[in-house]
C-alpha cells in the first residue's frame, strides 16, 4: 500500500472469504484503535497494536465490511487489505489523516 506522500507498507488481500479486494476506487473511512484481545487478533500487528479502517467501494463491488488493518493471526484476509509490516502505527496515523480520500486498488 502506498500513501500519496510516498510512504509504503507491505500488504496482502485474500485468499479467504470471497478472495482478494476487487480492483477499483474506494473511499477511506475513519481509522480507529480496537481492543488488542484475542477476539481481534486478525487486526493486530506483532507489536500488539490493533486497529481497523473501513473502506467503501465507489462502485458495485457486491461486498461490504471491507477495510484496512494489520494482518494478524493466520496470514491472509477475507478480502480486506492486511498490512504485513511488524509495526503498523505509521500506516494507522496516515489513514487517520486520510478520511474521505480515495484509495485505488489495481
Buried (B, 14 or more C-beta within 10 A) or exposed (E): BEBEEEEEBEBBBBEEEEEBBBEBEBBBBEBEEBEBEEEBBBBBBEEEBBBBBBBEBEEEBEBEEBBBBBBBBEEBBBBBBBBBBEBBEEBBEBBBEBEEEEBEBE
